[in-house]
Amino acid sequence: MYFRSTGLGKTQLAGKVVELKRQGDYLIMHVDTTEPVKWRIRAAMSFRDLAKVVGECMKLAIISFILSPKQWFNKEPKHPGDF
């Protein structure tokens, strides 16, 4: 997983989701970045945030991405370029 932030300029962070847990009325997602720095990033998602994510995942382009056999067996995906 790659991350970019307008606050970091063109710096790109590599990382992975390591935990998702409920805390009160939120789901807390923990992401560990590995390059160029080692950080733990946390995001608190409300029910509305999660509903938005699920709704966006219902788009045909996303469903076809998830169901594509190429995605299931592709060990190292190509970099997405400038995103």
N, C-alpha and C positions, 0 to 999 in steps of 0.2 A: 504494500500500500504506500502511496506517495502523498505527501502533503505539501501545500504551498500556502503562503500567507502574504498578503499585501504588505504587512508590517516587516517582513523579512526580505523584501526585495525579490530577487530571483532565486533565493535560496530554496532548495528542495529538500524535504525531510523524507527519509525512508523509515517505515515502521510497520507495526502489526497490532491488531486488536488483541488484547490479552484477557480481558474480562468485561463482562456486562452483568451488573447486579442492580437490584432494586434498593432504593434508599428513599423511604417515604413516598412522595408522589412523583418521584423521578426514577429513570433508569440511568445509572452511571456507567459510561463506557470508558474503559481505560485503554490507552494506546501507548505502547512503548516505541519511541523512535530509536533508531540505531545509527543513522548517519545524517548529517555530519556530527550530530551531538546525541548523547543519550539522555532523553527526557521521558517523563511519564506525563502524558497529556490526558486530561479528564474532561469529558463532556457530560453535562446533565441534560437528559432529554425528558421533556414532559410528554404526557399522553398525546397532545396535539402535534408535537414534533414527530413522535413515532408514527402517528396516523399519516402525517405528510410523507414520511419516508416510505411507508407501506403503499400509500397511494401512488407515489412516483414509481415504485417497483412494479406497478400494474401496467405500465406502458408496454406496448408491443416490443419496442427495441430492447427494453430491459429483460423482459421475459425470454425473448429469443437469445439474448446473451447468456442468461442463466441456463437455459436448456441446451445450448450448443455443446455437442460432444467435444469439440475442440477445446473449450474452456475447462472441461473436466480433466483432461489429460495433458494440458499444456503446462509443463513444469516451470518455465520461465517466460512469462508474457513479454511482448515487446513494450518498450517504454511508450507512454501515451504522447510524447512530444510536449509542446507548450500547452499547458492547461490552466 
